[in-house]
Amino acid sequence: MRPIKIRYSTKLFVMIVAILTLCELAFLAFQFNREQRYREELLNAQLTILNYQLLDHYDGGIVNVELWERTIDLPIQELQLAIFDKDGNVLYDNSGIEMQGNPLDREEIRMAEESETHRGFSVHNNDDVDDDDFYYYAALKEGDLFARTGALGHDVGISEFMQIDRSFIWYALLIYVILIAISWYTTSRIGSTIKRLSEFAQSAEKGEEIYDTKVFPRNELGMIAHNIVLIYVRWQRTLAERDRQAALARKEEEEKAKLKRELTNNINHELKTPVSAISLELETILTHRDKLSDAQLNMLLSRCKANSDRLLNMIKDILALNRLEEGAENIQRELLSLRDIVDDVTDNLLPKAEDAGIGFEIDLPETMMMLGNGPLLESVFNNLINNAILYSGGSTVSIFLQQEDEKSYRIIIGDDGTGIPEEHLEHIFDRFYRIESGRSRKKGGSGIGLAIVKSAAQFHGGDITVRNNPAGGLEFTLTLSKSM
């Protein structure tokens, strides 16, 4: 048989009820004793008054005392009245029974003789009468005389007089019930908190995901429990975020590895063409040197030079791209003027533009300062402007500032050429992506220039997008951060 499991709140409630019950019983016992003593003190005072009156009416005889005794109007039926001197001689006794022993030995007489008030009070059996009745005795000393008054405990009048007021019991019971109700309410709330903490501990032990959705009672224990759960939830979310970041990092590493494999394959493919061409042309020269005319030899050497230049440019672009992606933190930054960079690039490309029948329209402020890397920014504008010269088929390349705020510049680089088909726009920044591969190779393109532009823009805290201008031509929107 499985043992009965008692909740902590129930144990706590039972313990509180036990303590309250003990306190209630102690209070009732104390109050009963207090009420009894109070009644005895009232009776003592009443009997002491009779003692004073008894001595006042005693003048050495008993006539006045007997007459006074008949005038006593009290509910007490059996009063014992006695007077005796300092030697213990009985001078008056209304009971008509001789006292046994020396009256000076009685407790109330000794108290009256020894106390400063000359009064004494005791409760005991009557030694002069052979019965089980007990008496309340009050004694008073005046001069050489002692007065003693006794009242039978079982007397109806005394019983009524000594009757304890029990109304306090109902008040005590009412308070007891209220305290029990408060204890039950309090322990229930504590039990609710402990139950939630227990459920939380079990869920935490199982590694379950916990959300702080339930509300704890609004007390100190509830706040402590809430903070414990909240700390655990935050820790759990931190672990989840760590795992998510780790998964993203793994995914990023996998993508990088995939890109490296693709890059390696693309590089192998791209390098094979110029290397094969150079090898074939050199083999032709070496094999048929005596049979080639000067014009044919110059043509083959020119092709070798063009392919070697293309190979060199491709290697430079690949190194620049790797530098951006793997060592960006080591790239130097300095305060630069974008207008000066654009002017330098257009000045260098001006002869090529004139040969292609293309002019420049530049609308940039003289002062466009930003923190960045000069060679990378030159590469951005050089690639965009050079591509427009080589492939746009237009007559004008425009460069202007579209928007400036406290943090960034937005620059438009566009042409008035034919644009490109829409299906190519989303791939234009991919590595080795060419719209017309044959034409690009003939003009010395490496196929990764726009990929470098994209990475360089992101390195400078911005981005680049492209669209076909409705008025004609291709339009790049370049965003650059002023402070990165």
C-alpha positions in Angstrom: 0.0 0.0 0.0 1.4 3.3 -1.1 1.8 5.9 1.7 -0.6 8.8 1.6 1.3 11.9 0.4 0.2 15.0 2.3 0.8 18.4 0.7 3.1 20.8 2.4 0.3 23.4 2.6 -1.9 20.8 4.4 0.9 20.0 6.9 1.5 23.7 7.5 -2.3 24.3 8.0 -2.5 21.4 10.5 0.5 22.7 12.4 -1.0 26.3 12.6 -4.4 24.9 13.7 -2.6 22.9 16.4 -0.8 26.0 17.6 -3.9 28.1 17.5 -5.8 25.4 19.4 -3.2 25.3 22.1 -3.2 29.1 22.3 -7.0 29.0 22.5 -7.1 26.5 25.3 -4.4 28.4 27.2 -6.3 31.6 26.8 -9.6 29.9 28.0 -7.8 28.4 31.0 -6.2 31.7 31.8 -9.5 33.6 31.4 -11.4 31.0 33.5 -8.7 31.4 36.3 -8.8 35.2 36.0 -12.6 35.3 36.1 -12.6 32.9 39.1 -10.0 35.1 41.0 -12.0 38.2 40.1 -15.2 36.6 41.6 -13.3 35.5 44.6 -11.9 39.1 45.1 -15.5 40.4 44.8 -16.7 37.9 47.3 -13.7 38.8 49.6 -14.6 42.4 49.3 -18.3 41.7 50.2 -17.3 39.5 53.1 -14.8 42.1 54.3 -17.5 44.7 54.4 -19.5 42.3 56.6 -16.5 42.0 58.8 -16.2 45.7 59.2 -19.9 45.9 60.0 -19.7 43.0 62.4 -17.0 44.7 64.4 -18.8 48.0 64.3 -21.9 46.4 65.9 -19.9 44.6 68.6 -19.5 46.5 71.8 -18.6 43.7 74.1 -21.9 42.0 73.9 -23.8 40.1 71.3 -27.2 41.8 71.3 -26.3 44.5 68.8 -24.7 41.9 66.6 -27.7 39.7 66.6 -30.0 42.5 65.7 -27.7 43.6 62.9 -27.4 40.1 61.6 -31.2 40.0 61.1 -30.9 43.1 58.9 -28.4 41.7 56.4 -30.0 41.7 53.0 -27.8 39.4 50.9 -28.7 36.4 48.7 -26.2 34.3 50.8 -28.3 32.0 53.0 -25.7 30.4 55.3 -23.3 33.0 56.7 -20.8 32.1 59.5 -20.0 35.1 61.6 -17.4 34.9 64.4 -15.5 37.3 66.6 -12.5 36.3 68.8 -9.7 38.0 70.6 -6.0 37.9 70.1 -5.7 34.9 72.4 -8.1 32.9 70.3 -11.1 33.2 72.6 -14.4 33.1 70.7 -16.5 36.1 71.6 -19.2 35.6 69.1 -20.2 32.7 66.8 -23.6 32.7 65.0 -23.2 29.0 64.0 -23.4 27.7 67.6 -20.6 25.3 66.9 -17.4 25.4 68.9 -14.3 25.9 66.7 -11.9 23.0 66.7 -8.4 24.0 67.5 -7.0 27.5 67.9 -8.7 29.9 65.5 -5.4 31.8 65.2 -4.0 28.9 63.3 -6.4 29.3 60.4 -5.0 30.5 57.1 -7.2 33.6 56.7 -6.4 34.7 60.3 -2.7 34.4 59.8 -3.0 36.4 56.6 -4.9 39.1 58.4 -2.4 39.3 61.2 0.7 39.4 58.9 -0.6 41.6 56.0 -0.4 45.4 56.0 -4.1 45.6 55.2 -5.0 43.3 58.1 -7.2 41.2 55.8 -7.1 37.6 54.8 -9.0 35.3 52.5 -9.0 31.5 51.9 -11.1 28.7 50.6 -11.1 25.4 52.4 -13.4 22.8 54.1 -15.1 23.7 57.3 -13.2 21.9 60.1 -16.0 22.5 62.6 -18.6 20.6 60.5 -18.1 17.0 59.3 -19.2 17.3 55.7 -17.8 17.8 52.2 -18.9 21.5 51.9 -16.2 24.1 51.3 -16.3 27.6 52.6 -15.0 31.0 51.5 -13.5 32.7 54.5 -12.6 36.4 54.9 -10.9 37.7 58.1 -10.3 41.2 59.4 -8.2 42.4 62.3 -9.0 45.6 64.3 -7.0 46.2 67.4 -7.1 43.0 69.5 -10.2 41.6 67.8 -10.6 39.4 64.8 -13.7 39.1 62.7 -14.2 36.2 60.4 -17.1 35.7 57.9 -17.6 32.4 56.1 -19.9 31.6 53.1 -20.8 28.1 52.0 -19.5 27.4 48.5 -22.6 25.3 47.6 -25.0 27.9 48.7 -27.3 28.9 45.9 -26.6 32.6 46.4 -22.9 32.0 46.5 -23.1 29.8 43.4 -24.9 32.5 41.5 -22.5 35.1 42.8 -19.5 33.1 41.8 -20.9 32.2 38.4 -18.3 33.0 35.8 -19.4 35.1 32.8 -18.9 32.7 29.9 -19.7 35.2 27.1 -15.9 35.6 26.5 -15.9 31.9 25.3 -18.0 32.8 22.3 -15.8 35.8 21.4 -12.8 33.5 21.8 -14.3 30.9 19.6 -15.3 33.5 17.0 -11.7 34.8 16.9 -10.5 31.2 16.7 -12.7 30.4 13.7 -11.6 33.7 12.0 -7.9 32.8 12.6 -8.5 29.3 11.2 -10.0 30.8 8.1 -7.1 33.2 7.7 -4.7 30.4 8.2 -6.4 28.3 5.6 -6.4 31.1 3.1 -2.7 31.9 3.7 -1.6 28.3 3.6 -3.6 27.7 0.4 -1.8 30.6 -1.3 1.5 29.4 0.0 0.6 25.9 -1.2 -0.4 27.2 -4.6 3.0 28.9 -4.9 4.9 25.8 -3.7 2.8 23.6 -6.1 3.8 25.8 -9.0 7.4 25.8 -7.9 7.2 22.0 -7.7 5.7 21.7 -11.2 8.4 24.1 -12.5 11.1 22.0 -10.9 9.8 18.9 -12.5 9.5 20.5 -15.9 13.0 22.0 -15.5 14.4 18.6 -14.5 12.8 17.1 -17.7 14.3 19.9 -19.8 10.9 21.0 -21.0 10.4 24.5 -22.5 8.9 26.8 -19.9 7.0 30.0 -20.5 6.2 32.3 -17.5 2.5 32.5 -18.2 0.9 31.7 -14.8 0.6 34.4 -12.2 2.0 33.7 -8.7 0.2 35.1 -5.6 1.2 38.7 -4.8 3.3 38.1 -1.7 7.0 37.9 -0.9 7.1 34.1 -1.6 5.2 34.6 -4.8 7.6 37.3 -5.9 10.6 35.1 -5.1 9.1 32.2 -7.0 8.2 34.5 -9.9 11.8 35.8 -10.1 13.2 32.2 -10.0 11.0 31.1 -12.9 11.7 34.3 -14.8 15.5 33.8 -14.4 15.1 30.2 -15.6 13.0 31.3 -18.5 15.5 34.0 -19.5 18.3 31.4 -19.1 16.4 29.0 -21.3 15.8 31.6 -23.9 19.5 32.5 -23.8 20.4 28.9 -24.4 17.8 28.7 -27.2 19.3 31.9 -28.7 22.8 30.4 -28.3 21.7 27.3 -30.1 20.0 29.3 -32.8 23.1 31.4 -33.3 25.2 28.2 -33.3 22.9 26.7 -35.9 23.1 29.9 -38.0 26.8 29.9 -37.6 27.0 26.3 -38.8 24.7 27.1 -41.6 26.8 30.2 -42.5 29.9 28.0 -42.4 28.3 25.5 -44.6 27.2 28.2 -47.0 30.7 29.6 -47.0 32.2 26.2 -47.6 29.6 25.7 -50.4 30.5 29.2 -51.8 34.2 28.3 -51.6 33.6 25.1 -53.5 31.6 27.0 -56.1 34.2 29.7 -56.2 36.9 27.1 -56.7 35.0 25.4 -59.4 34.2 28.7 -61.1 37.8 29.9 -60.8 39.0 26.6 -62.3 36.5 27.1 -65.1 37.2 30.8 -65.6 41.0 30.3 -65.4 41.0 27.5 -67.9 39.8 29.6 -70.8 42.6 32.3 -70.7 45.3 29.8 -69.6 44.2 27.4 -72.5 44.2 30.3 -74.9 47.6 31.5 -73.8 49.0 28.0 -74.0 47.5 27.4 -77.5 48.8 30.7 -78.8 52.3 30.2 -77.4 52.4 26.7 -78.7 51.4 28.0 -82.2 54.2 30.6 -82.0 56.8 28.0 -80.9 55.7 25.4 -83.4 55.2 27.6 -86.4 57.6 30.4 -85.6 59.3 30.3 -89.1 56.0 30.1 -91.0 54.3 33.1 -89.2 54.3 36.5 -90.7 55.0 39.5 -88.5 51.3 40.4 -88.6 50.3 36.9 -87.5 52.9 36.9 -84.8 51.8 40.3 -83.4 48.2 39.1 -83.4 49.0 36.0 -81.4 51.2 38.0 -79.0 48.4 40.5 -78.6 46.0 37.7 -77.7 48.4 36.3 -75.2 48.7 39.8 -73.6 44.9 40.2 -73.5 44.4 36.8 -71.9 47.2 37.4 -69.4 45.7 40.8 -68.5 42.3 39.1 -68.1 43.9 36.4 -65.9 45.6 39.0 -63.8 42.5 41.1 -63.4 40.5 38.0 -62.4 43.2 37.1 -59.8 43.1 40.6 -58.4 39.3 40.6 -58.1 39.3 37.2 -56.4 41.9 38.4 -53.9 39.9 41.6 -53.2 36.7 39.6 -52.7 38.3 37.2 -50.3 39.9 40.1 -48.5 36.4 41.6 -48.0 34.7 38.4 -46.8 37.4 36.9 -44.6 39.6 39.8 -43.4 37.2 42.8 -43.3 38.3 43.7 -39.7 41.9 44.3 -40.9 40.9 46.7 -43.7 42.0 50.2 -42.9 39.4 53.0 -42.7 40.0 56.8 -43.0 38.1 60.0 -43.5 37.5 60.3 -47.3 35.8 62.6 -49.8 33.4 60.7 -52.0 33.4 63.5 -54.6 37.2 63.3 -54.9 37.0 59.5 -55.4 34.3 59.8 -58.1 36.3 62.5 -59.8 39.5 60.4 -59.8 37.6 57.4 -61.2 35.9 59.3 -64.0 39.2 61.1 -64.9 40.9 57.7 -65.4 38.0 56.3 -67.4 37.4 59.4 -69.5 39.5 58.2 -72.5 37.7 54.9 -72.6 34.4 56.7 -72.3 35.2 59.1 -75.1 36.2 56.2 -77.4 32.8 54.7 -76.6 31.0 58.0 -77.2 29.8 58.3 -73.6 29.8 61.4 -71.5 29.6 61.9 -67.7 27.0 63.9 -65.7 28.1 64.3 -62.1 25.9 66.1 -59.5 27.6 65.5 -56.2 28.3 68.1 -53.4 31.9 69.1 -53.2 32.1 67.9 -49.6 30.8 64.4 -49.1 32.9 63.1 -46.2 32.7 59.6 -44.8 34.8 57.0 -43.0 35.9 54.2 -45.3 38.6 52.5 -47.4 39.7 54.4 -50.5 40.7 51.5 -52.8 37.5 49.7 -52.1 35.3 52.7 -52.8 37.3 53.4 -56.0 36.7 49.8 -57.0 32.9 50.3 -56.4 32.6 53.3 -58.7 35.2 52.0 -61.2 33.2 48.7 -61.7 29.8 50.5 -62.0 31.0 53.2 -64.4 33.3 50.9 -66.4 30.4 48.4 -66.9 28.2 51.3 -68.1 30.8 52.3 -70.6 31.4 48.7 -71.9 27.9 47.3 -71.9 25.2 49.9 -71.6 25.1 51.0 -75.3 24.1 54.5 -74.1 25.5 58.0 -74.4 25.5 59.2 -70.8 26.5 57.9 -67.4 24.9 60.0 -64.6 26.1 60.1 -61.0 24.1 62.1 -58.5 23.2 62.3 -54.8 19.6 61.3 -54.3 19.4 61.6 -50.5 21.5 62.5 -47.5 20.8 62.3 -43.8 22.8 62.3 -40.6 24.0 58.7 -41.0 24.2 57.9 -44.7 24.4 58.9 -48.4 22.2 57.5 -51.2 23.8 57.8 -54.6 22.4 56.9 -58.0 24.7 55.6 -60.8 22.8 55.1 -64.0 23.0 55.2 -67.8 20.6 55.8 -70.7 21.3 52.6 -72.5 19.3 49.5 -73.2 19.2 48.0 -69.7 19.1 44.2 -69.2 16.3 41.6 -69.2 14.4 41.5 -65.9 15.2 37.8 -65.3 18.9 38.7 -64.9 18.4 41.5 -62.3 18.3 39.2 -59.3 21.5 37.4 -60.3 23.5 40.4 -61.4 25.6 40.5 -58.2 26.3 36.8 -58.2 29.9 35.7 -58.7 30.9 34.9 -62.3 27.4 35.6 -63.4 27.4 37.0 -67.0 24.4 38.1 -69.1 26.4 37.5 -72.3 29.5 35.5 -71.3 31.1 35.7 -74.6 30.8 39.4 -74.9 32.0 39.9 -71.3 35.1 37.8 -71.8 36.0 39.6 -75.0 35.9 42.9 -73.1 38.1 41.5 -70.3 35.5 41.1 -67.6 36.2 38.7 -64.7 32.6 38.1 -63.8 33.0 39.1 -60.2 33.2 42.9 -60.4 29.6 43.4 -59.2 30.0 40.8 -56.4 32.9 43.0 -55.2 30.7 46.1 -55.4 28.0 44.4 -53.3 30.5 43.2 -50.6 32.2 46.6 -50.5 28.9 48.4 -50.1 28.0 46.1 -47.2 31.5 46.6 -45.7 30.8 50.3 -45.7 27.5 49.8 -43.7 25.2 50.1 -46.8 23.9 48.1 -49.7 23.3 48.3 -53.5 20.3 47.5 -55.6 19.6 47.6 -59.3 16.6 48.2 -61.6 15.7 49.1 -65.1 14.9 52.7 -65.4 11.5 53.3 -67.0 13.0 56.0 -69.1 15.7 53.6 -70.3 19.0 52.2 -69.1 20.2 50.6 -65.9 20.0 52.3 -62.5 22.1 51.3 -59.4 21.1 52.7 -56.0 24.2 52.7 -53.7 23.8 53.4 -50.0 26.9 54.2 -47.9 27.1 54.8 -44.1 29.0 58.0 -43.1 30.6 56.4 -40.0 30.2 52.6 -40.7 
